Amino acid sequence: MPILTTSQAIVRWAIAQKIRIDGEVHPYFAGTFAIFGHGNALSLGDALHASQNEMVTYRGQTEEGMGLAAVGYAKAMRRQQCAIVTTSVGPGAMNVVTAAGTALANRLPMMILVGDTFHSRIPDPVLQQVEHFNEPSTTVNDAFRPVVRFWDRITSPTQILSSLPQALTTLLDPATCGPVCLALPQDVQAESFDYPEGFFAETIHEIPRPRPDLNELKRAAELISQAKKPVIVAGGGVHYSRAEEVLAEFANKFSLPVVETMSGKTSLPWSNRLLVGPLGVTGSDPVNSLVSEADLIIAIGTRLQDFTTGSWTLFGNKPIVAINVARFDAMKRHSIAVVGDAKATLQELSEILTPAGSTRDQWLSTAVALKKKCETLRSERKSLASDVPTYAQVVIAVNDVARAEDYVLTAAGGMPGELNNNWQAHSVASFDCEYGFSCMGYEISGAWGAAIAQNSMKNKKSSGRVIALTGDGSYMMLNSDIYSAVLHRHPFTLVLCDNGGFAVISRLQTGNGADSFRTMITENASAPRVDFFAHAQAMGAKTFRVKTVAELSAKIVETQNSDGVVVIVMETAPATWTEGGAFWEVGVPEVSSKEEVKAARAKVQEAKKNQRIY
């Protein structure tokens, strides 16, 4: 039986955990993102150093950034693998809370190992310790409790014998998947124990596929068979289940048009005739009209966020068959729940459903016609006359030259709506828009994580390039992982659109009767502007400045095989957006001296008349 410190045992156990993917065995914990300080450098850091040939450790620049990189990695790997994030006690740990929230909202796995104060309390108060007068056992790490699926504080070396397997079960379970956090007091990290050898035996895991209950399956089949105008809403669970091919076969066999959520985008390639386009607040009007006309919603792997449902005004009171591995999501708004893995459930449904024959031909014709309207609207946005390129024109320019194997990524601000409407996927599982938490700054850190994933897939199949699109607002919030990617030689391309501030929030203000306030740098004509070209270049990126979409397209093609981080900077229009989309409920004041605000409030109240509350 090996005598190891708690830290050594954690690292050795993590290395022993494997995952089977498509018949091949890989490490489940694909690497560790670390910023070392006095709370984790000497014990956990020493253990990682001793195991560096078996567990790669990446040096982050900010704790939030490396946490978001872990999120981007897990998303790109479709939850088949995950990463470890370790920080010191205090502000280092708290900086990961935002990333943990991002992982939780997106149902993504990540193991967080944070240093903690001394379990003995003898040295208290130690550097970076926050003291609670009436709760001496509380530390800043308790802040993780609301944003992780599993939380534990290890106060004895023996506790990891039960805690680590429980944490791993959470990471691997499709229904409970989310981040886990272990708080590791400094003294406990360094303590040793005679661990059983079997604890470190190589263990090969497989992601389970829970099968649906037969009665739930039969009820869903009956409703789908009776529906004349059903529509599938494909969510992120399609990707996590790796059910894209089965979804395509199911939709084709039973004549079902498919619309996508933000997370479910690229469940089908744009070339698939049954894919109509994106729905919801950031969706397209033709798609939303199809959903409004439908008589049955078949929601697959979606948590039915407000941007998907138009704050629950888009679906009316029509029945919803919700296929989801998590019962929590499957039962929302009294949906007819089918609790099970998306791929397995569609396969079993396919066996008991009868093909619709010609009964849905007219419905499919309607869907095809509305898809053509989406394409017409995109063409109009592409050809719009503008002094500087619009976001839509930037997205279309990149889309038109991107390869099928490329992977596009964005997050908060104005980009999600623009990519949702204007990006026509060349291949499945090639899109990541972090809109579960809408975390500004994810665009760069997440791209670093996705680039690690893309790099790991090379030599196994043709692997393309990660292309991230961001605005200047998100760039200013979190940009240092440009250097992380440069440092570790993980190439990706960043298209940085400078529109002078938080333009999409300015739009939210003015679109609801308010004045643009403290959102745009351009509110002050004498305000200095950031030289993004020089800034990115200073971090080691290969940086370019372009003025037209033609120049942008050429630069994307020219650098698509670059071995470094490429940043392309361009000025974009601050007030021209892709219009359309469903209602979104926001907090417009009930009382105001501005007539425009009163009018906006009246529109909210009118739209809420169609809001589903049950």
N, C-alpha and C positions, 0 to 999 in steps of 0.2 A: 504494500500500500504506500503510495507516494506522499511524502510530507511536503506540502506546498502552501504558500501564502494564499489568502483568499483571492487576490488579484491573479496570481499564477494559475489557480484552479479555474477561474472564470475564463481566462484566455484559452487555456488548454481545452476546456469543455466546448467553447465556441468553435474552435478549430475542428473538433470532432463531429460537428453537426453538418450533415450533407443533405442535398436535395436531388431528387431524380427529376430531370426535365427532358422530355422526349427520349427517354431511354438512357440518357447520359447522366452521370453523377457529378455534381458540382458542389462547391462549398455553399452552405446556406448563408452564412455571414461572409459576404464577398469582400469585406474590408472594414477598416475603422477610420473614421474622421476624428482627428484629435487636435485640441489645443491644450497643452499641458500647463499646469500651474501647481501651486503647493498642495492642492487637494487631490491630484491624480498623477503627478509626474513621477514620484519616487517609487510607488508600488505598482499601480496599473501601467504606468509608462515603462517601467523596467520590464514588466512581464511582456508587454507588446514588443519591446526592443529585442528581447531574447527570442521571440517567435516571429521575427519579421520575415523569415523565409517561408513561413506558412500563413501568415496573416499580414497583408499589406496595410500600412498606416499612412493616411494622407494628412498633411498639415493644412489646416484651414486658416483663414485670416480673421473671420468672425465666427462666433459660436452659432449664431442664427444662420449664417450662410452655409456652414458645413452641415447643419441640420437640414436645411432646404436641399442641399446637394444629395443627402441621403434619401429625401423624399423623391427627388427627380430620378434617382437611380432605381428606387423600388417601382416607380410608375413605369419607367422604360422597360423594366424587366417583368411587368405585369404581375407583380407580387410573388414571383417565383423565387426571388432572392431578396435579401435586404442587407443593410449596413448597420454598423455600430457607431454611435456618436459618444465621445467622452470629453468631459470638461472638468475643470476644477470647481471647487465650492464657490458660492457667492454669485457675483455678477456673471461669471462665465456660465454657470448653470442656468441662471434665469434668462440668459440670452437665447437659450434653446427652447424656451416655453412657446414662443411664436411658431417655431418649426414643428414642435410637437402638436400644436393646434392644427397646423396645416396637414400633418399626417393623419390626425384623428378625423378631420372633416372629410378627407379623401379616402378613408378606410385603408391606409397604407402602413406596412410594417416598418418599424425602426426600433432598435434597442438603444436606449439612452443610459449610459453609465456615468453618473455624476458624483464627484467627490462630495463629502459631507463633513460636518464638524466632528470632533472626537466623541465617540460613544462614551468614553470614561468621564467626560466633562471636566477632567482635572485641569487641562490648560485653558479652559474657557475664561473670558471670551477670546476666541482666536481671530486672526486676521480674516476679514470679510464675513464674520458671523453676525447675523441679525438676531438680537435677543428678544424673546417674548417673555414679559414679566410673569405671566400666569401660566405659560405653557413652555416649560424649558425644553421639552423634546421637539418642539416645532422649529424647523429651519426653512430656509428659502426653498428647499427642494419640495416642501409640501405644496408649493405653487403648481407643481406638475399634476397633482391629483385630478383636476377637472379636464386635463387635456391629454390624458393617456388612458389606455384600456386596462393596464395592469401597473400597479405601483407597489413598491416594497422598499423598506429600509433594512439593510443587512446589518444586524447587530452582533452576529456570531458567524465565524467561518462555516459552521455546519448548516446554516440556513440556506446557503446556495444549493444544497443538495435537493431541496424541494422547490425553492423559488425559481431557479433557472428553468427547469422543465415546465413549470406552470407558465412562465413568461413565454417560452417557446410555443406552447400550445396556443396561446393567444395570438401570436404572430402567424401561425400556420392555419388557424381556423378561419375559413372564409367569412363566417358570420360575425366573428368578433374581432377580425383583423384590425390592428391599429398599433400605435406606438406603445412600448413598455418602458418603464423607468425603474431603475434600481439605484437607490441612494447608498453610497458606500462611504461610511465614516473612515477617516484617515487611519485611525489605529486598527480598525477591523480589516482594512485592505492589507495591512502589513502582518497581521496575525497568521499563524500557520495551523494546519490540521493534517492528520493522517487520513487522507481521502481514500475511499475504495477505488480500486483500479477500474472497476466496471463503469464508474461515472464518466470516464473519459474514453470509453469505447466508441469507435466510429459508428454513428447511427445515420442511416439513410431514410429520409422522410419523403413523403409524397403529399401534395396538397389534396385533401379529401374533396370528394364530390357528393355532397348530401343529396339523396334522391327525394323527390316530392312524395307526399302522402297520396295514396291512390284516390281517395275521395276528393281531395283538393284538385287533383289532376282531372278527374272526370267532370267536376263542376266547371272547370275552366274550358275543357273541350266542348262541353255543351253550349256555353256562351259563345265561343268562337265559331262553332258550327252554325248557330242561329244568326250571327251578325251579318248584316248586308254591307256595312261600311266600316270594317275594323281597320285599325292602324296600329302598327308596332312602334313603340317609343324605345329606342335602343339606348341604354345607359352604360356607364363605365363598367358595370358588372359583366357585360359582354366581353370586354377586354380581359378582365381579371380571370374569368372562366376560360378564356381563349376559345370562345364560342363563335367567332366571326364566320367561319365556314359553315357551321351548322345553322346559324341564323340565316345566312344567304339561302341555304337549301330549304329551310322551313318557310321562309317568306315566299320563295318561288313556288313551292309545292302547293301552298294554300292561298296564293294570290293575295298577299298582304303587303301593302305599301309600308315603307319604313321611314321614320323620321328619327333624328338624332338629338340627344342632349349634348351639352358641351363636353362632358366627360366621355360620352359614347361616340363622339365624332370619330370617323374612320372605322366604325364597325363594318361598314361596307365601303368599297371604293366608289367614287363618283360615277364610274362607268356602269355600275349595276343599275339596271332600269328601274328597280323597285325602290331605290333610295331617292327620296324626294328632297330632303335637305334638313336644315336645323329648325327646331321649333323654339317657342318661348320668347322671352324678353329680348334676348340677343339673336333671335331667329329671324326668319323671313316671313313676310306677310302671306305669301302664297301657301307656305307650309302651315302656318297657323290657321289659315282658312280651311285647309284640309282636315286638320285636327278638330276644328270646331264643327265640321260637318259629319265627322265620324260618329258611329253609333256604339263603338266599343274601343276602349284604350287597352292595349296589351303592353304593359310597362315591364320591361325586362332589365333587371340590374340597375335600376335608378332609385335614388333616394327622394325623388320628386321635390327637388329644391324649388324655391319661388321663381327662379329664372326659367325653369322648365315649365312650370304650370301657369305662368303669368300671374303669380300671387294667387293661384287657384281660381282664376277667372276663365281659363282657356278650356277646361274640360267640361264645364257645366256640371250637370248631375248624371252624366252618362256613366255606365258601369266601367270599372277599371279592374282588369285582371292583372295582378301584380306578381310577377315571377321574381323572387329575390331569395338569396341564401339567408338573409337576415329577416326574421319574422317582424322585427321592429319596422323595417321599411315596407314589407309586403302588406302590412295592415293599415297603412296611412289612408286617411279619409275613407275608412270603411271599404277599402278595396277587397276584391275577392282574392284572398291570399293563396299563392302556390309557393310554398317554402321549399326551395331546393336550388341546387347549382344550375346556372343558366343553360349550360351545354347539355347536362344530363336531362333537365326538364324538357327542353325543346326536343330532344331525341325521343323521349317517352311520349310526349304529346303527339309527335309526328306519327307514332304507331297506332294511336287510337282515333285520330282525326280523319275525316273523309275529305279529300280534295274538293274545292269549291266548284270545279268545272268552269262553266261560263257565267255563273251567277254573279261574279264580281268583275266581269269584264268592263262594265261601265264605270265602276269605282276605280279600277286601275287606269282607265283612260283619263279620268279626272285627275288622278295623281300624276300621270305623265304630263298632262297639260300644265299643271301647276309647277312641275319641275322645270318645264321650259320657260315659264314666267320668271323663275329664280335665275335661270341662265341669262334671260334678257335683261333683268335688273343688274346683274353683274357686268354685263357688257356695257350698259349705260354708265355705270360707275367707272369702268375702265376708261371710257372715252370722254369723261367729263372735263370740260375746260377749267383749268385751275392754274393760278400763278405759281404755286409750288405744289408738289405732289400731295395727294390726299392719302390717308391711311389705307383706304381701299385700294388705291392704285399701287401703293407699296406692296401690299399683300398679294395682289394679283400678279405683279411683276415677279415676285419671288416664286409664287406658285407655278407660274408658266415655265420657269427654267429649272425648278427643283426636280430631282430624280425620284423614281419610285422608292428607292431605298433610303432616301433622306427622311429626317425626323424633325418636324417643326414644333416649336415650343413657345408659349407665351403665358401671361398670367393676368394681373389686374389692369385696371385702367380702360382705355379705349380699344386696345388690341383684341381682347376676346370677342367682342361683337363683330369686329372687322374680319377676323379669321374665321369665325363661325359662319359668316355669310359668304365670304369670298374665296375661302380655301377649298378647292375641289381635290379631294384626296386621290392620289395615284395608287395607293396601296392601303391595306388595313393596318391598324395599330401603329400609325405613323404620325400621331398628333398628340400633344399634351398641352392642354390649357388648364392651369391650376385655377379653377374657379369654384372649388369647394370652399376654400377659405379666402380666395381672392387676395393672395398675399403679395403685396408689392415687394419687389426685389427677388422674387422666385425666378424671374426670367434668366438671370445670369447664374445664380447658384444652382438652380434646377438644371440649367443647360450643362453645367460642369458635371453634375451627377449623371445626366443622360449620356454625356460624352464618354464617361467611364463605362457605362453599360454598352454603348455602341462599340467601344474599343474591345470590350470583353467578347463581343460577338464576332469580331473579325477572325479570320482563319477558319471559321465554321460555316459562314455564309457571306454573301456579298453584303457589306455593311456600309451604309451611307454616312452622311454628315448631319450632325445636329445643327439646325438653323433656328436661332432664337430671335424673336422680335420684341422690342421694348420701347417705351417712351422715355423721355428725359426724366420724368418724375420718378419712375421706378429705378432708373439708373442711379439717380442721386441718393436713393435710399440704401442701396446695397450693390456695390459694384466691385468689391475687392476680390471676388472669386474669379475675375478675369485673370488676376495674378496667380490664384490657386491653380487654374487650368494651365497657365503658362508654365508655372513651376513644375507641375507634374506631367507636362506634355500631353494634355488631353485636348485635342483640337476641336473647336466648334466655331460657328460663325454667328456673330451678333449684329443684327440690323438695328441701329439706334436712331429713332425718329425724334427729332427735336422740334416740339411744337410750342415751346415757351412756358411750360408749367404743367399743372394738373388740369389739363384741358377738358377731360371728360367730366370732372367734378364741376368745373366752370359751366359745362353744358347742363349738368344736373341742376345747378343753381338757376341759371337763366331760363331753362326749360320749365321751371316750376314757379316762375314769376319773380324770383329773387334777383339780386344783382350779383355779378361775379365778384367774389370777395376772397382775397388772399389765396387765390388759386393759380393765377397766372403771373409769371415774372414780368410779362409785358404790360401789366397794370401800371408799372413805373417805367416810363420811357428811358430813364437814365440808369436803370438797374443794370449791373454788369451781367453778361451772359457767360456761361461756362464754355470753355473750349474742350468739348468732349473728345475731339480728335487728339489733342495733346495729352489729355488725361489718360485715355486708353493706351495711347502709345507709351506713356511713361510706365505703364505696368507690363510692358513687354509684348503687347498685342501688335499684330500687323494691321495697321490702321489706314483707312481710306475715307475720303470725303467725296460724295457724289451729289449732283444737283437734280438729275432727271431719273425717271424710272428706267430709261434705256441704259443709262450709265450703271444703275443699280443691278439690272439684269446681267449686264456684261461682267460686272465685278463678282457677282455670285458664281457665274460659270467659270471665270478665270481662277477663282480661289477654292473651287469645290474640292480639290484634292490637296489643299494646303496642309502641312504638318503642324501648323501653329494655330493659335487663336486669332481669328480675323474679326475686326470691328469695322463696320461700314456706317458712317455717320451721314445723315442727310436731314435737311430742314423739311418739315411737313406742315400742311395746313392745320391751323389750330381749331377751326370751327366747321369743318366739312366732314360729316359722318354718314355712315350707312344708315339710312332711316328705316323705320318699320319695327316690327316686333310687338309682342303682347304687352298688356298693361303690367306695370310694376308698382306695387304699393310702397310709397315712401312717406315720411312724416312731414307733410305739408301743413303749416300752422293753421289752426282753426280761426285764429284772430290775427288780422294784419291791417296796417294802414294802406297797403299797396293793393290796388285793384287787380293787378296781375297775379298776386298771390291768392287773392280770394277766388279768382277764376280757376286757378290751378287746383285749389282745394275742392271746388265744385266738381271738377273733372274726376278727382279721386273718388268723391262720394258717389258719383254717377257710375263709375266703373265697378265700385264695390257692390253694386246691386247684382252683379253677375258672379259674385264671389262664392265659391263652394265652401261651406262651413262644416259639412258633414260627409 
